[in-house]
Amino acid sequence: MLRALRRAIWAAQGTYTLPDGPCAHLFGLDALTVSVTTSYGLEPLWRDGPGPLGPEIDDLQYTLGEGPAHDAVRTGETRTESDLAASGTRWPTLRTHADQVGALVAIPLRARSRTIAVLNGYRTHAGPVTDHHLDALRLLAHHVLHLYLHTPRDAPAALRQPEEDRYLFPLHRAEVHQATGMLATQLELPLTDALLRLRTYAITHDRPLAEVAHAITTRQLRPE
């Protein structure tokens, strides 16, 4: 797999050459995803295969505003947790809601001293991510970074923005951002506070964030 990615880099191909089948098992994990940092927060770019685990935990981290991916963006450092259920005060809300995952890893993809994406890894059972697998994941992250930075302007799944805005891919959470803007306007709140209110409603009512956002944009739910 890594040899194929190296060939794609040499050919100046983009992230659309990332494998579309399951490959997390090669790294001792059950799911892999890549999330891109945008002005709206982390947005999903890629996942290994059709399994729901990776996207579910990505969405949960986004909804809760905490987790290894957020820490990796904030610190620029790799974050690992071998047993989420026994993680103590680390990510307490995520621990409460993510009972389907045991071990997690988040590796920042950095360019020009800033994190532009995160490689996320999840496993359903607890246990340390071995040094061998962690080294392989860091190499994968390095390859993904190069592919991402060289994604052509006319790539099928990507839109390249001016350099100062990095790269922007079609937003998976576009309706969440739209609902956030509606809340901010109607309640006269900063966007960050509006998003926090949206997240809080989703958590306290045990509803997916996307579902709450849709209810607001279709005016089935009144902002409050």
Accessible surface in RSA format (square Angstrom, percent):
REM  Atomic radii and reference values for relative SASA: ProtOr
REM  Chains: A
REM  Algorithm: Lee & Richards
REM  Probe-radius: 1.40
REM  Slices: 20
REM RES _ NUM      All-atoms   Total-Side   Main-Chain    Non-polar    All polar
REM                ABS   REL    ABS   REL    ABS   REL    ABS   REL    ABS   REL
RES MET A   1    66.43  34.4  17.99  11.9  48.44 115.3  26.26  22.3  40.17  53.2
RES LEU A   2    36.40  20.3  34.43  24.6   1.97   5.0  34.43  24.2   1.97   5.3
RES ARG A   3   168.81  70.9 166.83  85.0   1.98   4.7  47.69  65.2 121.11  73.4
RES ALA A   4    48.15  44.3  41.38  63.9   6.77  15.4  41.52  58.5   6.63  17.6
RES LEU A   5     4.01   2.2   4.01   2.9   0.00   0.0   4.01   2.8   0.00   0.0
RES ARG A   6    76.92  32.3  76.64  39.1   0.28   0.7  27.80  38.0  49.12  29.8
RES ARG A   7   139.39  58.5 134.91  68.8   4.49  10.7  58.09  79.4  81.31  49.3
RES ALA A   8     6.70   6.2   4.61   7.1   2.08   4.7   6.14   8.6   0.56   1.5
RES ILE A   9    41.01  23.3  29.27  21.8  11.74  28.3  31.30  22.5   9.72  26.4
RES TRP A  10   188.46  75.6 153.23  74.2  35.23  82.7 133.96  71.4  54.49  88.4
RES ALA A  11    63.12  58.0  32.83  50.7  30.28  68.9  44.81  63.1  18.31  48.5
RES ALA A  12    60.40  55.5  49.72  76.7  10.68  24.3  50.80  71.5   9.60  25.4
RES GLN A  13    69.11  38.6  68.08  49.8   1.03   2.5   9.30  19.8  59.81  45.4
RES GLY A  14     0.00   0.0   0.00   N/A   0.00   0.0   0.00   0.0   0.00   0.0
RES THR A  15    10.97   7.8   5.52   5.6   5.46  13.0   1.85   2.5   9.13  13.8
RES TYR A  16   101.67  47.5  65.10  37.0  36.57  95.2  54.70  41.1  46.97  57.9
RES THR A  17    43.73  31.1  18.99  19.2  24.74  59.0  26.63  35.8  17.10  25.8
RES LEU A  18    11.85   6.6   0.68   0.5  11.17  28.1   0.68   0.5  11.17  30.1
RES PRO A  19    37.44  27.3  26.76  24.4  10.67  38.8  37.44  30.9   0.00   0.0
RES ASP A  20   134.21  94.0 113.14 112.6  21.06  49.8  41.53  97.7  92.68  92.4
RES GLY A  21    24.48  30.2   0.00   N/A  24.48  30.2  22.57  61.9   1.90   4.3
RES PRO A  22    93.78  68.3  78.52  71.6  15.25  55.4  78.52  64.8  15.25  94.8
RES CYS A  23     6.82   5.2   6.71   7.5   0.11   0.3   6.82  17.3   0.00   0.0
RES ALA A  24     2.43   2.2   1.93   3.0   0.51   1.2   1.93   2.7   0.51   1.3
RES HIS A  25   122.52  67.0 102.35  71.1  20.17  51.6  79.58  82.0  42.94  50.0
RES LEU A  26    96.55  53.8  73.53  52.6  23.02  57.9  78.04  54.8  18.51  49.8
RES PHE A  27     6.10   3.1   6.10   3.8   0.00   0.0   6.10   3.7   0.00   0.0
RES GLY A  28    23.34  28.8   0.00   N/A  23.34  28.8  20.65  56.7   2.69   6.0
RES LEU A  29     5.60   3.1   0.09   0.1   5.50  13.8   0.83   0.6   4.77  12.8
RES ASP A  30    73.48  51.5  44.93  44.7  28.55  67.5  14.59  34.3  58.89  58.7
RES ALA A  31     6.86   6.3   6.83  10.5   0.03   0.1   6.86   9.7   0.00   0.0
RES LEU A  32     0.51   0.3   0.11   0.1   0.40   1.0   0.11   0.1   0.40   1.1
RES THR A  33     2.62   1.9   2.62   2.7   0.00   0.0   2.62   3.5   0.00   0.0
RES VAL A  34     0.32   0.2   0.25   0.2   0.07   0.2   0.25   0.2   0.07   0.2
RES SER A  35     5.61   4.7   5.61   7.5   0.00   0.0   0.32   0.7   5.29   7.4
RES VAL A  36     2.58   1.7   2.58   2.3   0.00   0.0   2.58   2.2   0.00   0.0
RES THR A  37    12.27   8.7  11.09  11.2   1.18   2.8  11.20  15.0   1.07   1.6
RES THR A  38    19.02  13.5   4.40   4.5  14.62  34.8   7.39   9.9  11.63  17.6
RES SER A  39   110.25  93.2  64.77  86.4  45.48 104.8  56.16 119.6  54.09  75.8
RES TYR A  40   101.20  47.2  89.36  50.8  11.84  30.8  50.48  37.9  50.72  62.5
RES GLY A  41    30.88  38.1   0.00   N/A  30.88  38.1  29.19  80.1   1.70   3.8
RES LEU A  42    17.64   9.8  16.32  11.7   1.32   3.3  16.39  11.5   1.24   3.3
RES GLU A  43     5.38   3.1   5.24   4.0   0.14   0.3   4.93   9.5   0.45   0.4
RES PRO A  44    41.81  30.5  30.59  27.9  11.22  40.8  30.82  25.4  10.99  68.3
RES LEU A  45    37.87  21.1   8.14   5.8  29.72  74.7  11.96   8.4  25.90  69.7
RES TRP A  46    30.89  12.4  19.77   9.6  11.12  26.1  28.33  15.1   2.56   4.2
RES ARG A  47   103.45  43.4  95.79  48.8   7.66  18.2  28.16  38.5  75.30  45.6
RES ASP A  48    13.38   9.4   5.63   5.6   7.74  18.3   0.00   0.0  13.38  13.3
RES GLY A  49     7.17   8.8   0.00   N/A   7.17   8.8   4.05  11.1   3.12   7.0
RES PRO A  50   106.35  77.5  89.49  81.6  16.87  61.3  92.19  76.1  14.17  88.0
RES GLY A  51    39.56  48.8   0.00   N/A  39.56  48.8  32.49  89.2   7.07  15.8
RES PRO A  52    87.51  63.8  84.85  77.3   2.67   9.7  87.51  72.3   0.00   0.0
RES LEU A  53    23.36  13.0  22.10  15.8   1.26   3.2  23.13  16.2   0.23   0.6
RES GLY A  54     0.86   1.1   0.00   N/A   0.86   1.1   0.62   1.7   0.24   0.5
RES PRO A  55    35.09  25.6  31.51  28.7   3.58  13.0  35.09  29.0   0.00   0.0
RES GLU A  56    84.02  48.2  75.17  56.9   8.85  21.1  35.07  67.8  48.95  40.0
RES ILE A  57     0.01   0.0   0.01   0.0   0.00   0.0   0.01   0.0   0.00   0.0
RES ASP A  58    12.04   8.4   6.69   6.7   5.36  12.7   6.32  14.9   5.73   5.7
RES ASP A  59    54.23  38.0  53.58  53.3   0.65   1.5  22.79  53.6  31.44  31.4
RES LEU A  60    34.37  19.1  31.50  22.5   2.86   7.2  33.96  23.8   0.41   1.1
RES GLN A  61     3.40   1.9   3.40   2.5   0.00   0.0   2.90   6.2   0.50   0.4
RES TYR A  62     4.59   2.1   3.22   1.8   1.37   3.6   3.96   3.0   0.63   0.8
RES THR A  63    14.23  10.1  14.14  14.3   0.09   0.2   8.00  10.7   6.24   9.4
RES LEU A  64    24.16  13.5   0.72   0.5  23.44  58.9   0.72   0.5  23.44  63.1
RES GLY A  65    33.68  41.5   0.00   N/A  33.68  41.5   6.86  18.8  26.82  60.1
RES GLU A  66    36.34  20.9  34.20  25.9   2.14   5.1  17.04  33.0  19.30  15.8
RES GLY A  67     0.12   0.1   0.00   N/A   0.12   0.1   0.00   0.0   0.12   0.3
RES PRO A  68     1.11   0.8   1.11   1.0   0.00   0.0   1.11   0.9   0.00   0.0
RES ALA A  69     3.18   2.9   3.18   4.9   0.00   0.0   3.18   4.5   0.00   0.0
RES HIS A  70    43.70  23.9  39.19  27.2   4.51  11.5  22.00  22.7  21.70  25.2
RES ASP A  71    23.57  16.5  23.57  23.5   0.00   0.0   0.00   0.0  23.57  23.5
RES ALA A  72     0.00   0.0   0.00   0.0   0.00   0.0   0.00   0.0   0.00   0.0
RES VAL A  73    51.16  33.7  40.09  36.3  11.07  26.7  40.09  34.8  11.07  30.0
RES ARG A  74   173.31  72.8 137.58  70.1  35.73  85.1  76.73 104.9  96.58  58.5
RES THR A  75    45.87  32.6  16.37  16.6  29.50  70.3  24.42  32.8  21.45  32.4
RES GLY A  76    15.98  19.7   0.00   N/A  15.98  19.7   1.33   3.7  14.64  32.8
RES GLU A  77    97.94  56.2  93.76  70.9   4.19  10.0  32.86  63.6  65.09  53.1
RES THR A  78    33.83  24.1  14.80  15.0  19.03  45.4   7.98  10.7  25.85  39.1
RES ARG A  79    49.86  20.9  49.07  25.0   0.79   1.9   4.14   5.7  45.72  27.7
RES THR A  80    52.41  37.3  43.92  44.5   8.50  20.2  11.30  15.2  41.11  62.1
RES GLU A  81    23.48  13.5  20.60  15.6   2.87   6.8   2.87   5.6  20.61  16.8
RES SER A  82    45.85  38.7  40.55  54.1   5.30  12.2  12.35  26.3  33.50  46.9
RES ASP A  83    47.70  33.4  47.59  47.4   0.11   0.3  13.44  31.6  34.25  34.2
RES LEU A  84     1.89   1.1   1.89   1.4   0.00   0.0   1.89   1.3   0.00   0.0
RES ALA A  85    83.81  77.1  59.57  91.9  24.24  55.1  61.80  87.0  22.01  58.3
RES ALA A  86    77.29  71.1  43.23  66.7  34.05  77.5  52.18  73.5  25.11  66.5
RES SER A  87    16.78  14.2   0.00   0.0  16.78  38.6   6.43  13.7  10.35  14.5
RES GLY A  88    45.45  56.0   0.00   N/A  45.45  56.0  42.50 116.6   2.95   6.6
RES THR A  89   133.35  94.8 114.81 116.4  18.54  44.2  83.69 112.4  49.66  75.1
RES ARG A  90    80.09  33.6  72.40  36.9   7.69  18.3  37.83  51.7  42.26  25.6
RES TRP A  91    15.35   6.2  10.68   5.2   4.67  11.0  10.50   5.6   4.85   7.9
RES PRO A  92    62.41  45.5  61.35  55.9   1.06   3.9  61.52  50.8   0.89   5.5
RES THR A  93    48.59  34.6  44.44  45.0   4.15   9.9  22.49  30.2  26.10  39.5
RES LEU A  94     0.00   0.0   0.00   0.0   0.00   0.0   0.00   0.0   0.00   0.0
RES ARG A  95    72.28  30.4  61.44  31.3  10.84  25.8   8.31  11.4  63.97  38.8
RES THR A  96   101.89  72.5  73.37  74.4  28.52  68.0  59.78  80.3  42.11  63.7
RES HIS A  97    70.21  38.4  49.17  34.2  21.04  53.8  40.36  41.6  29.85  34.7
RES ALA A  98     1.52   1.4   0.00   0.0   1.52   3.5   0.00   0.0   1.52   4.0
RES ASP A  99   131.31  92.0  95.56  95.1  35.75  84.5  40.48  95.3  90.83  90.6
RES GLN A 100    66.44  37.2  53.82  39.3  12.62  30.1  43.38  92.3  23.07  17.5
RES VAL A 101     9.02   5.9   0.00   0.0   9.02  21.7   0.48   0.4   8.54  23.2
RES GLY A 102     7.88   9.7   0.00   N/A   7.88   9.7   7.88  21.6   0.00   0.0
RES ALA A 103     0.00   0.0   0.00   0.0   0.00   0.0   0.00   0.0   0.00   0.0
RES LEU A 104     0.11   0.1   0.08   0.1   0.03   0.1   0.08   0.1   0.03   0.1
RES VAL A 105     2.28   1.5   1.81   1.6   0.47   1.1   1.81   1.6   0.47   1.3
RES ALA A 106     0.21   0.2   0.21   0.3   0.00   0.0   0.21   0.3   0.00   0.0
RES ILE A 107     8.36   4.8   8.36   6.2   0.00   0.0   8.36   6.0   0.00   0.0
RES PRO A 108    17.86  13.0   6.39   5.8  11.47  41.7   6.39   5.3  11.47  71.3
RES LEU A 109     3.06   1.7   0.57   0.4   2.49   6.3   3.06   2.2   0.00   0.0
RES ARG A 110    94.73  39.8  78.82  40.2  15.91  37.9  29.80  40.7  64.92  39.3
RES ALA A 111    22.38  20.6  14.35  22.2   8.02  18.3  22.20  31.3   0.17   0.5
RES ARG A 112   191.98  80.6 154.04  78.5  37.94  90.3  72.50  99.1 119.49  72.4
RES SER A 113   101.27  85.6  71.63  95.6  29.63  68.3  38.39  81.8  62.87  88.1
RES ARG A 114    90.64  38.1  87.63  44.7   3.01   7.2  40.36  55.2  50.28  30.5
RES THR A 115    10.45   7.4   1.30   1.3   9.15  21.8   1.30   1.7   9.15  13.8
RES ILE A 116     4.30   2.4   4.13   3.1   0.17   0.4   4.13   3.0   0.17   0.5
RES ALA A 117     0.21   0.2   0.21   0.3   0.00   0.0   0.21   0.3   0.00   0.0
RES VAL A 118     0.00   0.0   0.00   0.0   0.00   0.0   0.00   0.0   0.00   0.0
RES LEU A 119     1.98   1.1   1.71   1.2   0.26   0.7   1.71   1.2   0.26   0.7
RES ASN A 120     0.70   0.5   0.70   0.7   0.00   0.0   0.00   0.0   0.70   0.7
RES GLY A 121     0.24   0.3   0.00   N/A   0.24   0.3   0.00   0.0   0.24   0.5
RES TYR A 122     0.37   0.2   0.37   0.2   0.00   0.0   0.37   0.3   0.00   0.0
RES ARG A 123    19.17   8.1  19.17   9.8   0.00   0.0   4.76   6.5  14.41   8.7
RES THR A 124    77.61  55.2  60.42  61.3  17.19  41.0  41.81  56.2  35.79  54.1
RES HIS A 125   112.38  61.4 107.39  74.6   4.99  12.8  81.53  84.0  30.85  35.9
RES ALA A 126    47.38  43.6  27.25  42.1  20.13  45.8  27.57  38.8  19.82  52.5
RES GLY A 127    19.99  24.6   0.00   N/A  19.99  24.6  19.49  53.5   0.50   1.1
RES PRO A 128   101.60  74.1  94.46  86.1   7.15  26.0  95.30  78.7   6.31  39.2
RES VAL A 129    20.53  13.5   2.77   2.5  17.76  42.8   3.34   2.9  17.19  46.6
RES THR A 130    68.07  48.4  60.92  61.8   7.14  17.0  66.71  89.6   1.35   2.0
RES ASP A 131   114.85  80.5 109.54 109.0   5.31  12.6  33.48  78.8  81.38  81.2
RES HIS A 132   137.40  75.1 128.64  89.4   8.76  22.4  86.21  88.8  51.20  59.6
RES HIS A 133    44.47  24.3  44.47  30.9   0.00   0.0  26.26  27.1  18.22  21.2
RES LEU A 134    24.58  13.7  24.58  17.6   0.00   0.0  24.58  17.3   0.00   0.0
RES ASP A 135    89.31  62.6  81.95  81.6   7.36  17.4  28.26  66.5  61.05  60.9
RES ALA A 136    21.64  19.9  16.58  25.6   5.06  11.5  21.12  29.7   0.52   1.4
RES LEU A 137     0.46   0.3   0.46   0.3   0.00   0.0   0.46   0.3   0.00   0.0
RES ARG A 138   107.50  45.1 101.22  51.6   6.27  14.9  44.95  61.4  62.54  37.9
RES LEU A 139    72.92  40.6  69.22  49.5   3.70   9.3  72.26  50.7   0.66   1.8
RES LEU A 140     0.05   0.0   0.05   0.0   0.00   0.0   0.05   0.0   0.00   0.0
RES ALA A 141     5.13   4.7   4.61   7.1   0.53   1.2   4.94   7.0   0.19   0.5
RES HIS A 142    91.61  50.1  86.18  59.9   5.44  13.9  52.86  54.5  38.75  45.1
RES HIS A 143     8.48   4.6   8.48   5.9   0.00   0.0   8.34   8.6   0.14   0.2
RES VAL A 144     0.16   0.1   0.16   0.1   0.00   0.0   0.16   0.1   0.00   0.0
RES LEU A 145    21.65  12.1  21.65  15.5   0.00   0.0  21.65  15.2   0.00   0.0
RES HIS A 146    59.65  32.6  58.91  41.0   0.73   1.9  45.56  47.0  14.08  16.4
RES LEU A 147     0.48   0.3   0.06   0.0   0.42   1.1   0.48   0.3   0.00   0.0
RES TYR A 148     0.78   0.4   0.78   0.4   0.00   0.0   0.56   0.4   0.21   0.3
RES LEU A 149    54.01  30.1  47.67  34.1   6.34  15.9  47.67  33.5   6.34  17.1
RES HIS A 150    93.85  51.3  84.57  58.8   9.28  23.8  56.25  58.0  37.60  43.8
RES THR A 151     1.79   1.3   1.62   1.6   0.18   0.4   1.62   2.2   0.18   0.3
RES PRO A 152    41.21  30.0  32.74  29.8   8.47  30.8  41.01  33.9   0.20   1.2
RES ARG A 153   175.22  73.6 163.42  83.3  11.80  28.1  66.59  91.0 108.63  65.8
RES ASP A 154   126.04  88.3  98.52  98.1  27.52  65.1  48.17 113.4  77.87  77.7
RES ALA A 155     9.85   9.1   0.80   1.2   9.05  20.6   2.82   4.0   7.02  18.6
RES PRO A 156   117.41  85.6  73.43  66.9  43.98 159.9  85.20  70.3  32.21 200.2
RES ALA A 157    59.69  54.9  50.97  78.6   8.73  19.9  58.02  81.7   1.67   4.4
RES ALA A 158     7.71   7.1   3.53   5.4   4.18   9.5   3.61   5.1   4.10  10.9
RES LEU A 159   109.75  61.1 108.88  77.9   0.87   2.2 109.39  76.8   0.36   1.0
RES ARG A 160   103.09  43.3  91.72  46.8  11.37  27.1   4.80   6.6  98.29  59.6
RES GLN A 161    61.43  34.4  55.47  40.5   5.96  14.2   2.19   4.7  59.24  44.9
RES PRO A 162    74.56  54.3  62.04  56.6  12.52  45.5  74.47  61.5   0.09   0.6
RES GLU A 163   106.38  61.1  91.68  69.4  14.70  35.0  56.86 110.0  49.52  40.4
RES GLU A 164   130.62  75.0 106.13  80.3  24.49  58.3  62.49 120.9  68.13  55.6
RES ASP A 165    79.46  55.7  66.30  66.0  13.17  31.1  16.48  38.8  62.98  62.8
RES ARG A 166    57.44  24.1  52.48  26.8   4.97  11.8  10.27  14.0  47.18  28.6
RES TYR A 167    21.94  10.2  19.91  11.3   2.03   5.3  14.05  10.6   7.89   9.7
RES LEU A 168    49.69  27.7  49.57  35.5   0.12   0.3  49.57  34.8   0.12   0.3
RES PHE A 169    16.04   8.0  11.89   7.4   4.15  10.8  12.33   7.5   3.71  10.6
RES PRO A 170    86.18  62.8  66.17  60.3  20.01  72.7  76.03  62.8  10.15  63.1
RES LEU A 171    46.27  25.8  26.31  18.8  19.96  50.2  26.47  18.6  19.80  53.3
RES HIS A 172   116.53  63.7  84.19  58.5  32.34  82.7  59.64  61.5  56.89  66.2
RES ARG A 173    17.82   7.5  14.31   7.3   3.51   8.4   9.64  13.2   8.19   5.0
RES ALA A 174    53.69  49.4  48.10  74.2   5.59  12.7  49.04  69.1   4.66  12.3
RES GLU A 175    62.20  35.7  57.60  43.6   4.60  11.0  25.00  48.4  37.20  30.4
RES VAL A 176     3.46   2.3   3.44   3.1   0.03   0.1   3.44   3.0   0.03   0.1
RES HIS A 177    23.48  12.8  13.49   9.4   9.99  25.6  10.37  10.7  13.11  15.3
RES GLN A 178   103.09  57.6  91.20  66.7  11.89  28.3  35.29  75.1  67.80  51.4
RES ALA A 179     0.00   0.0   0.00   0.0   0.00   0.0   0.00   0.0   0.00   0.0
RES THR A 180    10.47   7.4  10.47  10.6   0.00   0.0  10.06  13.5   0.42   0.6
RES GLY A 181    24.65  30.4   0.00   N/A  24.65  30.4  22.90  62.8   1.75   3.9
RES MET A 182    31.38  16.3  26.33  17.4   5.05  12.0  27.06  23.0   4.33   5.7
RES LEU A 183     4.33   2.4   4.33   3.1   0.00   0.0   4.33   3.0   0.00   0.0
RES ALA A 184    12.58  11.6   8.73  13.5   3.85   8.7   9.00  12.7   3.58   9.5
RES THR A 185   107.59  76.5  88.68  89.9  18.92  45.1  69.32  93.1  38.27  57.9
RES GLN A 186    86.15  48.2  53.36  39.0  32.78  78.1  37.22  79.2  48.93  37.1
RES LEU A 187    52.59  29.3  33.07  23.7  19.52  49.1  37.60  26.4  14.99  40.3
RES GLU A 188   157.52  90.4 126.02  95.3  31.49  75.0  48.40  93.6 109.11  89.1
RES LEU A 189    43.19  24.1  31.52  22.6  11.66  29.3  33.74  23.7   9.44  25.4
RES PRO A 190    82.19  59.9  68.87  62.8  13.31  48.4  81.44  67.2   0.75   4.7
RES LEU A 191   111.26  62.0 105.17  75.2   6.09  15.3 105.39  74.0   5.87  15.8
RES THR A 192   106.62  75.8  97.10  98.4   9.52  22.7  85.52 114.9  21.10  31.9
RES ASP A 193    63.82  44.7  60.83  60.5   2.99   7.1  11.46  27.0  52.35  52.2
RES ALA A 194     0.00   0.0   0.00   0.0   0.00   0.0   0.00   0.0   0.00   0.0
RES LEU A 195    28.45  15.8  28.45  20.4   0.00   0.0  28.45  20.0   0.00   0.0
RES LEU A 196   110.47  61.5 109.91  78.6   0.55   1.4 110.13  77.3   0.34   0.9
RES ARG A 197   101.81  42.7  95.65  48.8   6.16  14.7  28.51  39.0  73.30  44.4
RES LEU A 198     1.76   1.0   0.77   0.6   0.99   2.5   1.76   1.2   0.00   0.0
RES ARG A 199    38.77  16.3  38.77  19.8   0.00   0.0   4.61   6.3  34.16  20.7
RES THR A 200    66.12  47.0  64.44  65.3   1.68   4.0  52.63  70.7  13.49  20.4
RES TYR A 201    43.85  20.5  40.37  23.0   3.48   9.1  29.37  22.1  14.48  17.9
RES ALA A 202     1.25   1.1   0.02   0.0   1.22   2.8   0.19   0.3   1.06   2.8
RES ILE A 203    52.67  30.0  39.02  29.1  13.65  32.9  44.00  31.7   8.67  23.5
RES THR A 204    97.63  69.4  59.49  60.3  38.15  90.9  62.77  84.3  34.86  52.7
RES HIS A 205    96.19  52.6  75.30  52.3  20.89  53.4  57.14  58.9  39.05  45.4
RES ASP A 206   126.15  88.4 103.97 103.5  22.17  52.4  33.24  78.2  92.91  92.7
RES ARG A 207    74.46  31.3  66.09  33.7   8.37  19.9  27.00  36.9  47.47  28.8
RES PRO A 208    85.15  62.1  72.58  66.2  12.57  45.7  84.37  69.7   0.78   4.8
RES LEU A 209     9.97   5.6   6.44   4.6   3.52   8.9   6.44   4.5   3.52   9.5
RES ALA A 210    65.19  59.9  60.28  93.0   4.91  11.2  60.52  85.2   4.67  12.4
RES GLU A 211    81.10  46.6  72.37  54.7   8.73  20.8  34.73  67.2  46.37  37.9
RES VAL A 212     0.29   0.2   0.29   0.3   0.00   0.0   0.29   0.3   0.00   0.0
RES ALA A 213     0.00   0.0   0.00   0.0   0.00   0.0   0.00   0.0   0.00   0.0
RES HIS A 214    83.80  45.8  83.80  58.2   0.00   0.0  60.40  62.2  23.40  27.2
RES ALA A 215     7.12   6.6   6.75  10.4   0.38   0.9   7.12  10.0   0.00   0.0
RES ILE A 216     8.38   4.8   6.83   5.1   1.55   3.7   6.83   4.9   1.55   4.2
RES THR A 217    23.36  16.6   4.66   4.7  18.69  44.6   4.26   5.7  19.10  28.9
RES THR A 218    62.25  44.3  36.34  36.8  25.91  61.8  44.00  59.1  18.25  27.6
RES ARG A 219   178.32  74.9 150.30  76.6  28.02  66.7  64.43  88.1 113.89  69.0
RES GLN A 220   132.79  74.3  92.08  67.3  40.71  96.9  42.20  89.8  90.59  68.7
RES LEU A 221    36.33  20.2  34.03  24.3   2.30   5.8  35.21  24.7   1.12   3.0
RES ARG A 222   202.97  85.2 195.91  99.9   7.06  16.8  75.03 102.5 127.94  77.5
RES PRO A 223    36.05  26.3  18.78  17.1  17.26  62.8  21.00  17.3  15.05  93.5
RES GLU A 224   135.23  77.6 109.63  82.9  25.61  61.0  57.82 111.8  77.41  63.2
END  Absolute sums over single chains surface
CHAIN  1 A    11353.1       9119.3       2233.9       6354.6       4998.6
END  Absolute sums over all chains
TOTAL         11353.1       9119.3       2233.9       6354.6       4998.6
